[in-house]
């Protein structure tokens, strides 16, 4: 965890660093102009940029077509219904024979369903009559190669289902009446972006796998009511093992059928758009499941068809396979995958998982990333860097309003900078230092040792030219083996003292700090804020998917909405506060673009105050000391309280009168600065948001 923190800090490019660097000439590439400490590595940055330009030229025949034209593999490969009959195509250069077998031919190889190799290519094609296959038929490929054969699911299959009894996966012919979109044109609200990270299967209260329709009807209205404007859905791409959280993908073009049909997923996205909610997909292009029968592991007798050969073939920590980003066919497959989800399902963008693993030959394992040289020392995968750059260009070419987010822990500079400035072109990067900081602080420091200066530095620590998604915790911190913030603060007392009127000191402390941690993190954003479903109200259970070790139980693979809905329990205080917090932040136009200006910090008093536009955020992290008439120099005027973590409606003590308008006090020393003293009563372990009238 210290590694993540130090890496992000190194890449932060603070104002102090920028001022210390010598002025840059106009000819420098954009990210070097913005951060002079990158100047020694400008050749490497230019090299990556020029390699991406060269690759784009190669793939587009030097501009005779667009990158979006190139990324149309999904319209060629796979099974397609034509005006007359069907056509099936697969890229399998090592195959010697391919048959389709399924319900339509009693799962036996027959000449009628035998594909032909397209001369001079690695592609295979099979044309069939209208009646040769029907909607709903199950099918697979029988692939032959020199020295072997195997049953496989086509790489470009759009529908894959699992037999409930045998647990065997098969592709399924899917040709229903096309879904009619009700909201065809949708533009996400990005200022700021408030993301609700979610998982369809575990979103229900019941101990089972939830569905797209249940999510649409029961969970989406909660998200809308809470004030989020985006959902980030995990585990959409088909994966054999439910407990992988969707990160061991087998069929990249198939929406997981365990949650329902493609049309039901489209209806969910359509309903989200109707309610002003953008839908971001958690896309996994960093690795693939090892499975051969269900996945791409050994599609046609060549285990390296899609994946790196030799030592780079397998991921040493994830028990999975690593894509060969140096192959044009693999780039074609992955870029087409991006375009497919945008066009077919109307997703509004992607959160790219495991970017660190893609960037480095080491996958980032065991590396400290303590200086800029660690990002440009030759141990980076130039092919993967090029692919990520192309993916961002393609996605924004297909949909200029699309959202792309990089999940990356090393602090690689330029990830969320524009391509023309020498960056990778992501819109945002995850601020992964923040949850690590909160975990470390809660675990290792006494409350009286929390330093506002450190907190303020951490929540606003980022590169000036890159937008981030800030968060206190995501699904990672909710998994078995880790702990959510609320559980670190309260632990087992949540089970015994979380009823209103029965709280002990530990519970009161946890409720207070849970709100303050969220507020200081969200208030300092420069792009967006993310919350994992249930964490907003302090969900008490960890996530543990059904597995042999827990008797294949769904008890911990769900969200207990009944807790936040119960007016007798404390959970609703946290949920209500989260809703109120987002409402305040959304009330300010272009909130995330307003500068974060420190008003005051005092580590001895544990007081922090900062401004954004007309809002002032004041925090007292002291566990025991309340302050009367604590003064801050602020712009002259009157201020009203918009939000107070200590309000009784949020489970606080209600010690301050928030109906009072606070007038600044005149000081002749600061007349020229148009500032006066704002004096407040600040109870221990509380925060308040005020707005200038």
N, C-alpha and C positions, 0 to 999 in steps of 0.2 A: 504494500500500500504506500509505503514511503516512496517507492519507485514512481508510482503514478503521480504523486504529488510533485516530486522534484522535476519530473519530466515536463509537466504542464507549466510549472513555474519557469523553467528554462525557456519555454517557447512563448512565454506570455508577452514579451516585448513591451514592458511597462513604459509609462511616460518618462520615468526617470532614466531608463535605459536609452530611450530614443533621444532625449536631450543630450545625453552624454556622448552619443555617437556623432561623428563629424558629418556635416551637411553632405547630402548626396547630390550628385550631378543629375541632370535631367535624363541622361541616357541610360541610367540604371533601370532594370526591370522593376515593376511595381512593388513587389513585396520587399525588394531590397531598398527601394526608396523609403518605404515605410518603416524599415528596421535595418539600420546601418550595420548591425552585428552580423547580418547575413552576407555582407559584401565579400568575405573570403570564399563564399560558396556560390557566388553568382554564376560561375561557369557551369556548375552542376545543375543549378536551377534552369539556366538557359538550355542546357543539354536535354533535360527532361521535357521542356516546352517544345523544343525543335523536334525531338523524337516523336512526340504526340502529333505535331503538325505533319511530319513525314508519314506516320501511320495512317492518319486521316486521309492524306492524299492517296496512299496506296489502296486503302479500302474503298474509296469513292472514285477511283480511276481519275485521280487528279481533278476532282471537282465536277466530273461529268454527271455525278449524282450526289445526293446528300447522304449524310450519315444515317438519317432516318430511312432513306431508300435502301441502304445497305442492310439495315437491321430488320429485315422482313422475313427472316427464316421461318417464323411461325406460320406464315401464309403459304410456305412451300412444303416444309417438312410436316410429318404427322399425317393424320387421317382427315380428309376434307370431303365434304359433300359438294358436288358440282351440279350444274344444271342438268347434266345427265350422268348419273352414277356417282362413283366414289374414286378417289385417288389416295394412295398411301405412299409416303416417301420417308426414307431413313438414311442418315449418313453413317455408314459402317464400312470403312475402307478395307478392314481386315476380314470381312465376311466372305464366305464362298457360296452361301445360299441363305435366303431368308424366306420363311413361310409365315403367313398369318394363320393362327389357329384360334378357335373360339367356339362360342355357342352355335355359330353358323355352319361349322363343319365337324362337329362332334370332337373338337380339339385334336384333330388329326391333320397331318401334312397332306395336302392335296394340290395337284397342279394348278387348279383354278385360283388358289390363294398363294401362289408362288411369285415372289417379286423378281424383277429383272434388274441386273446392274446397268446403270446408265454409263455407256462407254466413255472412258477417259476421265471418270470421276470416281469418288468413293460413295456415290449415292445409289440407292436402290429404289425402284418404283413398282407399284402394283395398281392397275386400274381394274375396277370392278363395276358390275351393273348395279342399277338402283336396288334390285331385290337381293343382292348378294349378302348384304348385311343390313341390320335394322337398329334403330334407336334402342339403346338399352342392352344390346349384346355385349357380353364380356369377351375379351380377346387378349392375345399376347403375340409376341414374335417367337418363332423357333429359329434360332440363328446357328448356322454351321460355319466353322472355320477349320483351317488345317490343324488337325490334332484334337478337335473337340466340337462340342455343340452345347447349347443351353437355351433355356426358356427365359425370355426377357420382356420387360415392359418397354415400349417405344420411348425414346428419349424426349420426344416432343408431345407426348400424350397430354391431353387437356382434361381428362377425367380418369381418375384411378380410384377404385373402390376395394374394400377389404371384406372378405367373407367372414361373417360373424362366428361361424362354427370352426372353419379350418384356419382362419386368420390369414389366408393367402390373399395377396393383392393381385388385381388384374386391371388392365385398361378397360374402359367402357365406351362403346359407341355412344356419342352424345350429340343429338341433333333435334332438340326441341324447337318449338316455336320461339323465334328470337325474342329476347327480353326487350320490352319497350321502355326506354328511359323516360322518366317523368321530368327529371332535371338534367337536361343535356349539357347546359353551359353553367359551369360553376367556377368561381374564382375564390380561392382560400383567403381568409382574413389572417394576415401574418404580422400584424403590428399591435401587440405582440402575439406570438404563437403560444397558445396554452394547450399543451398536449396531454391527453389522457391515454397512457399506455395500457393496453388491454390484451386479453387472451380470450377468444370466443368460448373455448371448451370449459374453462374454469370460471367463467363469469357468472354462473348460476349459484343460487343458494343450495340447490339439491345436490346430492352426492352422485353426480353423473357427468357425462360430457354434454355441455350445452351446445345449442345450435345457432346458426346465423339468424334464424327467425326469432328465437327467444332473445337473443342479444338486441335485435332491432326493436322488439316490442317492450322489453323489460329494462334493459340496461341503457340503451341510447337515450331514452327520456331523462334518466338520472344525470347523464353527462351534459345534456343540453341545459337542464335546470341548474347544474352546478356552475355553469359559465365557461366551460372549456370550448375551444373552437376547432379542435383537431383531435382525432383518435389515431393512435399508432397501434396497429393490430399485429400481434405476433403469430407465428405458426400457421401462416396461410398456405405456403407451399407444402405439397404433400410430403409426409415423413412417416416412415414405418413405425417408429417407436414414439408413442404419445408423450412419454416422460422426457424426451429430448428437448421439450419446450419449443419444438419446431426447428431446431438448429442442425439436425442431421437430415437434410433434404434428400429425397430420392427422385421425385418427379417435379421438375422446376416450373412446368407450365400448368400443373394441375392444382386447383384450389382444394384444400383438404376436404375429402368427402365425409370425414367423421363428423363434420359440423353441418352438413347439408349439401344442397345442389349448387352449381354455379349461379343459377338464377336467383337463389335465395341470398347468396353473397351480393349479387348485383342489387337486389332489392334493399339490402342493408345499406350499401354505399349510397344508393339513390335517396333513401330516407335521411341519411346523414347530411347529404348535400342540401336536401330540402330544408333542413334545420340549421343550415349555415356551418356545418361541421366538415372540415377537410378530413380525408381518410388517407393516412400514410401507412405503407406496408413495410414491415420489417423483412427486408430481402436478404437472403443468404447467398452470396457469391464468393465467400471466402473459403468454402470447402464443401464437400458433399459426403453423404453417407457411404460407408464401404460396401454396403449390400450389392450383390451382383444380380440376383433375381429381380429385386425391386428397383435398383438404382442404376447408375452409370459405371459402377466399379469395374466391370469387365464385359462391356456390351457385346463385343464381337471377337473375343479371344485376344484382344489387345488391351491390357490393363492401363496402358498409357494413352489411349485414344483421346481422352479428355483431360488427363492428369499428368503432372510432371513425372518424369522417369527417375529412377535411382533413389538417392537419399531424400529427395524433395517430394517423393510420391505421397507419403503419409504424414499427417500432422502428428507430431510426437505427443501432444497433450490432449487432443480431442478425439483420437481414434477414428480419424476420417481421412478423406483424400483431398489433395490440393490441386486445384485447376492449373493447367498449363496456359498461362496468360500470353505466352509467346506464340501460340498457334492461332492463325487467323480464323480457323473453324471454331475454336473455343470462344474467341472474341465475338464471332458471329452469333453463337449460341447464347452467350450471356447478354449481349446488347439487344438481341431480339427478345430475350426474356424481359428486359426492362420495358421495351416498347409494347410488348404484349399486355402486360398488366396495366399499363397506362391506357391503352386503347380498348381492350376487351372488357375490362372491369371498371374503368374510370377512376382508378386510384390516383391520388393527387401527388404522389411522390413516394420516396423510399427513405428508410433509415437503413443504411448499409451496415450490416453486422460484421464484426471481426476485421475491421480495416487494418489494425496493427498487424495482425497475422499475415495479411496480404503484402504489406509494405516491406517486410524484412525477411531475409533468408532464415533468420532465427525465429521468426514469428513473434519477435519481441520477448521471447522467453529468456529470463536470466539477464536481461540487459537493463542497465541503470538509466541511460539517457540523461547524462549530467551536463552535456554541453552541446552546442550546435553541431560540432563535428560529428556527433553520433548519428546525425540525420543524413550525412553526406560522405560517409567513409567507405562507400563501395559495397556495403553489405545490404543494400536495398535492392528489391526486385524491380528493376526498371520496367519489365513487362507489366507487372501488376499496377505500377504507378501510371503507366500509359493507359491501361484498361480503365482505371477509375476516372481518369481525366476524360476519356472518350465517353464513358457512361454518363458523366455529368453533362457533356456537350449534347449528347443524343437526347437525354431526358428533357432538357430545356429547349431543344429543337422541336421535339414532339409536342411539348406543353410548356410554353414560356413561363407559366405561373406555377410550375411544379416545384415541389419542396424536396431537397435532398439533404440528408443529415449523415455525418460520419461518426460512427462509434469507434473512437481511436484513443488509446491510452498513452502513447509515447510522447505526444506533444509535437508531432511533425509539423513544422511551419508551412503555411500555404494551403492547408487542406480546404479551408473555407474561404480562400481568396479566389478572385476571378482568374480564369485561364489566361486572359490577356496580360495579367499582372504576374504571371509565372506560377499561379496557383493550380489547384486541382479542380476548382469549380463547384465544390459543395456549397450549399447555401448556409449550412450551419455545421458546427462540430459539437459533440457532447462535452460538457464541462465536467469531465470525469474526476477532476481533482476535488470537487465540492463534496460528494458523498464520502470519499475517502477521508477528507478533513473532518467531517462531522463524526464519523465512526471513531477516528483516532482521538478526537477531543472528548467524546463521551466515555470512551474506554479508559483513557489514560490520565485525564485531568479532573481534579476536584472542581466543583462548581465555582468556588471562589478564585480559581486560577484561570478561568476563561478570560481571554484577552480580546476586547473589542477590536483592537488594531489588527490582530491576526485574523479575526473573523471577517472584517471589512476587506482586508487584502485578498483573502481567499475567494470570497463571493464575487469580486470584480476582477480577478486575475485572468486576463485573456489578452490576446493580440488585438491591437487597435483596429486592424483591417479584417478581422474575422468574427462573424457573428456566432454566438454559442447558444446551446440549449442547456440552461442551468437546471439542476435538480438536487434534491436532498437524498433521494433514494429511488431506485428503479426496481424492476423485477429481480435483479441480481441480489439485492440486499434482503429480499423476501424469501429466498430459497432455503431449504433445509441445509444446515451447516453455516448459515449466516443469520443475521438478526435485523429486523426492521428497527428504525429509530425508536418507535414507541416501545418496542420490547426491550431495547437496550436501556431505556429510561426507567421502565416500570417492572419489566419481567413478569414473574408469576403473580404479582399482586393484581394484574389485570383480571385474573380469573376470580379474585375474591373481593376486590375493593373498587370495582368500576361501576358500582350502582350509585346513583345520585343520593347524596347524604351519607354514604358509607365509605367515602374516600379517606385514605390515610395520607401522610405527608409525601410518601413516594409517588402516589398517584397525582396529587396536586402538582408536585414538581414536574412530573412527566407531561401532564396536560399543558402546563405553562410553557415549558421549553419546546414541546412539539410545535406549538403555534409560533413561537419566536423564531425557531430555526427555519420554518417555512417562509415566514414573512421576510426575514433578512435575505434569504436566498432569492426569493421571487422579486423582491424590490430592487435588486441590483442587476437584473438581467439586461443583456444587450441584444437579445434576439427572441428568446422564448424560454418557457418553463415547462417542465415535465413532471407528471405524477403517475405512479403505477396504481391501478385500480384497487381501491380499498385502503391504500395508505393514507389517503386524505382524512379518513376518519379513524385511523389507528387500528386497522384490522389486526386482531390479536394472534392469528395463526400464521405459521410459516407455510410455504408451498411445498408439498410433497406429492408428486404424481404417483398414480398406481404403479406398484412394482412388487416383486416377489418379497422384498424385505418388509413391506407393510401389509401383506396379504391382499395385494391388488386393490387397495382401498382408495375411494375418492374423497375421503373425509377431509383431507387437507388440499385437495385440488379443486377448490371452490371459493367463493366469496360470500361471507355471511352478512348479506344486506339487512337481515332482520335485526342485527345489532345497532346499526345506525338509525334504523326506523323506530327503535324502541325509545320512547320519550323518558323512560325511567333509567336509562343507562347514559354514561358519559360520552359514548362514541358520537352522539349527535352534536355535542358541543364542538368537536374537532371538525366534523363535516360542515356544520354551519359556518364555522370560522373560515374554512377553505373557500366556501362560496362567497362570503363577504370580502375576503381578501382579493379574489379575482375581480369582483365587481369594482372595487376601488381602483385596482391597477388598470382595468379596462376603461375607466371613466376619464382617463387622461389621454388626449389625442397624441399619437406617436410616442407613447410612453417609453418604449425600449430605445428610442432614438434620443431621448433627453439625457443630457450629461449627468453622471452620478457625481455630485459635489459634496465632499465631506464638510460638515458643519463643525463637528467636534468629536473627539474621542478622548477618554481618560481611562487608562487601563486600571488605575488604582480604584477608581469609582465603578469601573466596569460599565461605563456609559458610552454609547455610540449614537451619533446623529448625522444624517446626511439628507441632502435635498435632491429631488428630481422635478424640475419645473416648479410648479406651485405646491408640491407635496413635500412635507418634512417627515422623515421616519426617525423615531427616537426609541432607543432600546436601553433598558437597564438589566444587564445580565447578572447583577448581584443577587445571590440567593437570600440575602438577609437585610440589605440596606435599602430603605426607601428614601427618596430625596424630596424635600419641599423647596419650591422656588429655585429649582435648578435652572440656570440661565444659559441661553445660547444666543449668539449674534446671528440674526436672520434679517432678510429684507423687511423694512418697516411696513406694518399693516396689522390686520386682524386675522386670526386663524381659528378655524373650527375643527373639531375632532371628527374624523371620518371612520376611524377604526381603532379599537382598543382591545388588546389581547386579554386584558384583565376584566373586561365587561362580564357581568353575570350571565348574559346570554351565551357566552362562549366558555362557561365553566370557571370564570375568574372570580375575584373577590368583590369587584365593583367598587373599588376604593375611591376612584376619581369621579367627579361630576363632569361627564362628557357633553353635557348640554351647554356648558359655559363657552362663550366666545373669548379667546385669549388675545389681548391687545399687547403689542410690543411696548417696551418701556424706553423712553427717550434717553440717549446718551450723547452729549455734545461731541465726544471724541470720534463718533462714527457717522456724523451727519453727512459728510462728503461721500461716504460709502453707501448712503441710504440704508443703513442698518440700525437696528435697535435690539434690545434684549427681550427674548421670549422666555418667560419664566414658567416652569411647569412643576406639577407634583408628579413624580415618577415612582410608583410603587416598585418594590423588589420583584424581579423576574416578570417584567411586563414590557410591552412595547405599545407605542401609540403612533398613529398616522394623522397628521394635521394638514389642512389645505388652506392656503392663503386666499382670503376673500378679495 
